Amino acid sequence: MRMKFAYAVTIAAAVAMATACGKKSENEPAAGASAVPEALASGAGSAAAAPASAASVAAASAPAPASNATVVKIGHVAPLSGPLAHLGQDNENGARLAIEEISAQGLTIDGHAIHLELDAQDDAADPKKGIAVAQQLVADHVVAVVGHLNSDVSIPASKIYSDANVAQISGATTSPAFTQQGYKTTFRVVPTDARQGPVLATYALKTLRAKKIVVVDDASLYGRGLANEFAKAVVAGGGRIAGHEVTSEKAKDFKAILNKIKRVQPDVVMFGGMDVTGGPFAKQAAALGLKAKILGGDGVCTADLATLAANAAPNVVCSELGVDASKLDKGGDFAQRYEARFHLPVQSYAPFTYDAVYVIVDAMKRANSIEAPKVLAAISSTDFNGLTGHIAFDDKGDLKGGGAITLIDFKDNKKNVIDVITP
């Protein structure tokens, strides 16, 4: 029985519908030529392979689609405006690179030539806008969605996807609450804060031998959640939390909080938040003469942190989700392809959004369908060897096994791997 293409359109029809498409990124490529690993060109299978070496992938963009190809949209959402735009663009770039590679290789589902398009949307890290763009993606009949970045946005938007029976795979959302809502449509390809917090706590207690620890969070769902997971693990490990301060995710001046912390004279300060606040926090702490080591989670652990923290960057240790790209079997290869395509270094989450697209396409192949509900059903049984490691989901949509965490510090303004903690 042949599948239905209820929501797909041919290239010729798509021209007439151009105004109904999502936002076109400034990184949208011109027509060109590219190749992708042969392992990804095969049909449905129980386990798919990750992309091979850079030698098998040309630097140019995907070619123009054949005129008889069926357009299938994969949605992507992240903050492309505002202070987190550098991370949102990194997410989108990872997804776009995967789309281009797959399109260059050629994709056929149930005998139909498929042309993938990335329906890219900006949620500005705002929950209300996140809901609005989620509704837009559903209206655009995307086959699945990669996103969102922020827990505060992913969680309210997830109901929209659940109601529409459209899969949502996040490459950045770490709040445990994201997959605890009972929705069958929510998945993530990253570890949660329930794994990340204890890793940081263990480092503080056993490696740094901290006696007094202060926690600071930015009042966001992500920052507060990670800080609380860290604090719980510290107490469970026999440590002491000497104070817990709250700032804002938009704060720029931390002098009042830092003066309070300085009076406590902690050994470690854990900052729950993003790099745009964590970097200046570390910089201002050093300027006040605070000697405590600054710890942060994945939101802090970006390529931009070295610039944002300036001379204080060597005093920061942060946790990165999964295995750092430099330690992945094909991580250096991915970084080269990424930089050649976008003329930027990988910030943080691009390898995960890249893998999320491949997971969706793998599900399309196994379902032999481009219908969102059928693709959703196939995603739940994913068994995929991706760039970031083996991907399989538990009954909540989390990674089976919890995933690895990498501890990072900064040397010569670059990330340096301290340790990789596997499940």
C-alpha positions in Angstrom: 0.0 0.0 0.0 1.5 3.3 -1.0 1.7 6.1 1.5 -0.3 9.3 1.3 1.4 12.6 0.6 -1.4 14.7 2.1 0.8 17.5 3.3 3.5 17.5 0.7 3.7 19.5 -2.5 5.8 19.3 -5.6 8.4 21.8 -6.3 6.3 23.4 -9.0 3.4 23.8 -6.5 5.7 25.1 -3.8 6.6 28.1 -5.9 3.0 29.2 -5.8 2.9 28.6 -2.1 6.1 30.4 -1.2 4.5 32.9 1.1 3.2 30.1 3.3 6.7 28.8 4.1 8.6 29.6 7.3 11.3 32.2 7.7 14.3 31.8 5.4 17.5 32.0 7.2 20.3 34.3 6.0 22.3 31.1 5.8 20.0 29.6 3.2 22.4 28.3 0.5 22.4 28.9 -3.2 22.2 25.9 -5.5 25.4 23.9 -5.5 26.7 20.4 -5.2 27.4 18.2 -2.2 27.8 14.6 -1.2 26.9 12.7 2.0 28.1 9.4 3.4 26.7 6.3 1.6 25.6 4.9 4.9 22.9 7.5 5.1 21.6 7.0 1.6 20.2 3.5 2.4 16.5 2.9 3.0 14.8 2.0 6.3 16.7 0.1 8.9 16.7 -0.6 12.6 19.9 1.3 13.1 21.3 4.1 11.0 24.9 5.3 10.8 26.4 8.6 11.6 28.0 10.7 8.9 31.4 9.6 7.7 34.6 11.6 7.2 34.8 15.1 5.7 36.4 13.6 2.6 33.0 12.2 1.7 31.2 15.5 2.1 31.8 18.4 -0.2 31.9 21.9 1.2 29.3 23.3 -1.1 25.6 23.6 -0.4 22.8 21.2 -1.4 21.8 21.2 -5.1 18.5 22.5 -6.4 15.8 19.9 -6.2 14.4 18.0 -9.1 11.2 19.5 -10.5 9.2 16.3 -9.6 10.5 16.1 -6.0 8.0 16.3 -3.1 8.8 19.1 -0.6 8.8 17.9 3.0 9.4 20.5 5.7 11.2 19.9 9.0 10.6 22.7 11.5 13.4 24.3 13.5 12.9 26.8 16.3 15.4 28.7 18.4 16.1 32.3 19.5 17.5 34.0 16.4 17.1 37.5 17.9 18.0 38.8 21.3 20.9 38.0 23.6 20.8 34.3 22.9 20.8 34.6 19.1 24.4 33.2 18.8 23.2 30.0 20.4 20.0 29.9 18.4 21.8 30.4 15.1 24.2 27.6 16.1 21.2 25.3 16.6 19.8 26.3 13.3 23.1 25.8 11.5 23.5 22.3 12.8 20.0 21.4 11.5 20.6 23.1 8.2 23.9 21.3 7.6 22.1 18.0 8.0 19.3 19.0 5.7 21.8 20.1 3.0 23.8 16.8 3.3 20.7 14.6 3.0 19.3 16.7 0.1 22.7 16.5 -1.7 22.7 12.7 -1.4 19.1 12.3 -2.5 16.2 11.0 -0.5 13.5 8.7 -1.6 10.5 7.6 0.5 8.0 5.0 -0.9 9.3 5.6 -4.4 8.9 9.4 -4.2 11.9 11.7 -4.6 11.9 13.9 -1.5 13.3 17.4 -1.2 13.8 18.5 2.5 13.3 22.1 3.5 14.1 23.6 6.9 11.2 25.7 8.1 13.2 27.9 10.4 11.5 30.1 13.0 12.6 32.6 15.7 11.1 32.2 19.2 13.3 35.0 20.6 13.6 32.9 23.8 10.1 34.1 24.7 7.4 31.6 25.8 4.6 33.5 24.1 6.4 33.8 20.9 7.4 30.1 21.2 3.8 29.1 21.3 3.0 31.3 18.3 5.7 29.8 16.1 4.8 26.3 17.2 1.3 27.0 15.9 2.8 28.3 12.7 4.9 25.2 12.2 1.9 23.0 12.7 0.0 25.2 10.2 3.0 24.7 7.8 2.4 20.9 8.0 6.0 20.1 9.1 6.8 16.4 9.4 8.5 17.0 12.8 10.2 19.8 14.7 13.7 20.3 16.0 13.7 22.7 19.0 13.3 24.7 21.1 16.5 25.8 22.9 15.2 27.2 26.2 13.3 25.0 28.7 11.0 28.0 29.4 10.0 28.0 25.8 10.1 24.3 24.9 7.8 23.3 27.7 4.8 25.5 26.9 5.3 24.9 23.1 5.3 21.2 23.6 1.6 21.1 24.2 1.0 22.6 20.7 3.0 19.8 19.1 1.3 17.2 21.3 -2.2 18.4 20.3 -1.1 18.2 16.6 0.6 14.8 17.0 3.9 16.2 15.6 7.2 15.0 17.1 9.4 17.6 18.8 13.0 16.8 19.3 15.1 19.2 21.3 18.9 19.4 21.0 19.2 21.8 24.0 16.3 21.6 26.5 17.6 20.0 29.7 14.9 20.6 32.3 13.6 17.2 33.5 10.0 18.7 33.4 10.1 18.8 29.6 9.6 15.0 29.2 7.6 14.5 32.4 4.3 16.0 31.1 3.0 12.7 29.7 3.2 13.8 26.0 4.2 11.2 23.5 5.6 13.8 21.1 8.5 15.2 23.3 12.0 13.9 22.8 15.5 15.2 23.4 19.0 14.1 22.3 20.8 15.7 25.3 21.2 14.7 28.9 19.0 16.3 31.5 19.8 18.6 34.4 19.2 15.7 36.7 22.3 14.2 35.3 24.3 17.4 34.8 23.8 18.8 38.3 25.2 15.8 40.1 28.3 15.7 37.8 29.1 19.3 38.7 28.4 18.7 42.4 30.8 15.7 42.4 33.5 17.8 40.8 33.0 20.5 43.4 33.2 18.1 46.3 35.7 15.5 45.2 38.0 17.3 42.8 37.9 20.9 44.2 37.3 19.6 47.8 35.0 22.6 48.4 33.8 23.1 52.0 31.6 26.2 51.4 29.5 26.5 48.2 27.3 29.3 47.1 24.6 28.8 44.4 23.4 31.6 42.1 20.6 31.2 39.5 19.1 33.5 36.9 15.5 32.8 37.9 14.8 31.0 34.5 13.3 27.5 34.5 16.6 26.2 33.2 18.9 28.2 35.5 16.9 27.6 38.6 16.4 23.9 37.8 20.0 23.2 37.2 21.0 25.1 40.4 18.6 23.1 42.4 19.8 19.8 41.0 23.3 20.8 41.8 22.4 21.9 45.4 20.5 18.7 46.1 23.5 16.6 45.0 25.9 18.7 47.1 23.9 18.1 50.2 23.4 14.4 49.4 27.2 14.2 49.0 27.8 15.6 52.4 28.6 19.2 51.3 27.1 22.5 52.5 25.3 25.2 50.6 26.4 28.4 52.3 23.9 30.6 50.3 21.6 30.7 47.4 21.3 34.0 45.5 18.9 34.9 42.7 19.5 37.3 39.8 17.9 37.8 36.4 18.6 36.3 33.0 18.8 39.9 31.7 21.1 41.1 34.5 24.3 43.0 33.7 25.5 44.2 37.0 26.2 41.6 39.7 28.0 43.8 42.2 25.4 43.6 45.0 25.2 39.8 44.9 29.0 39.4 44.5 29.6 41.6 47.6 27.3 39.3 49.6 29.1 36.3 48.3 32.5 37.7 49.1 31.6 38.1 52.7 30.9 34.3 52.8 34.3 33.5 51.3 33.1 30.3 49.5 35.4 27.9 47.8 33.0 27.4 44.8 30.2 29.5 43.3 27.8 27.6 41.0 26.1 29.8 38.4 22.8 28.5 36.9 22.2 30.5 33.7 23.5 31.2 30.2 26.8 32.5 28.9 25.5 36.0 28.4 25.1 36.4 32.1 27.5 33.8 33.4 30.5 35.3 31.6 30.0 38.8 33.0 29.3 37.3 36.4 32.7 35.5 36.4 34.4 38.7 35.1 32.9 40.9 37.8 33.7 38.3 40.5 37.4 38.4 39.5 37.4 42.2 39.5 36.1 42.2 43.1 38.9 39.8 44.1 36.6 36.8 44.7 38.9 33.7 44.7 36.2 31.0 44.4 36.1 28.7 41.4 33.0 29.5 39.2 31.1 26.5 38.0 28.4 26.5 35.3 26.2 24.2 33.2 25.8 23.8 29.5 24.3 27.3 29.1 27.5 28.8 30.2 29.7 26.3 28.3 29.9 28.0 24.9 32.7 29.1 22.6 31.7 32.7 23.4 32.3 32.3 27.2 36.0 33.0 26.8 35.2 36.4 25.4 32.4 37.2 27.8 34.4 36.3 30.9 37.6 37.8 29.5 40.5 37.4 32.0 38.3 35.4 34.3 37.6 32.6 31.8 40.4 30.4 33.2 38.6 30.4 36.6 35.4 28.9 35.0 34.7 25.2 34.9 31.5 24.2 33.1 29.6 21.1 32.0 28.9 20.3 28.3 26.2 18.0 27.2 27.3 14.8 25.7 30.9 14.3 24.6 32.7 17.5 23.5 33.0 17.6 19.7 36.8 17.5 19.9 36.6 14.1 21.5 34.0 12.6 19.2 35.1 10.1 16.5 33.9 12.4 13.8 33.8 15.6 15.8 36.7 17.3 14.2 35.4 16.4 10.8 32.0 17.9 11.7 33.6 21.1 13.0 35.5 21.5 9.7 32.4 21.0 7.6 30.5 23.4 9.9 33.1 26.1 9.8 33.5 25.8 6.0 29.8 26.2 5.5 29.0 28.9 8.0 32.4 30.6 8.6 31.8 30.3 12.4 33.0 27.9 15.0 30.6 25.5 16.7 29.2 27.2 19.8 27.6 24.3 21.7 24.4 22.6 20.5 24.9 22.3 16.7 26.0 18.6 16.8 22.7 17.7 18.6 20.4 19.5 16.3 22.3 18.0 13.4 21.7 14.5 14.9 18.0 15.4 15.5 17.4 15.9 11.8 19.1 12.6 11.0 16.8 10.9 13.6 13.8 12.4 11.9 14.9 11.2 8.4 15.8 7.8 9.8 12.2 7.6 11.2 10.8 8.6 7.8 12.7 5.8 6.1 11.6 3.2 8.6 8.0 4.3 8.5 8.2 4.6 4.7 6.1 7.7 5.2 6.2 11.5 5.4 3.0 11.7 7.5 3.8 13.3 10.8 1.9 10.7 13.0 3.6 7.8 11.3 7.0 9.5 11.6 6.3 10.2 15.3 5.5 6.5 15.9 8.8 5.5 14.3 10.9 8.1 16.3 9.9 6.4 19.5 11.7 3.2 18.4 14.8 5.0 17.2 18.1 3.0 17.3 20.5 5.4 15.7 24.3 5.8 15.8 24.7 9.6 15.5 27.5 12.0 15.5 27.0 12.6 19.3 26.7 8.8 20.1 24.0 6.2 20.2 20.5 7.6 20.3 17.6 5.6 21.6 14.7 6.9 23.7 13.1 5.7 26.9 9.3 5.8 27.4 9.5 9.5 28.4 11.5 10.6 25.3 14.8 10.9 27.2 18.1 9.3 26.1 18.4 5.8 27.3 21.3 5.7 29.8 21.2 9.4 30.5 24.0 10.4 28.2 27.6 11.6 28.8 28.7 14.9 30.4 32.0 16.6 29.6 33.7 18.9 32.0 35.4 21.9 30.4 37.7 24.7 31.4 39.3 27.4 29.3 42.9 27.7 28.2 44.2 30.3 25.8 40.6 31.5 25.2 39.5 28.0 24.0 37.6 25.1 25.5 39.7 22.4 27.1 38.4 19.0 28.1 39.0 18.1 31.7 37.1 14.9 31.8 34.2 12.9 30.2 31.8 11.3 32.6 29.8 8.5 31.0 26.7 6.8 32.4 
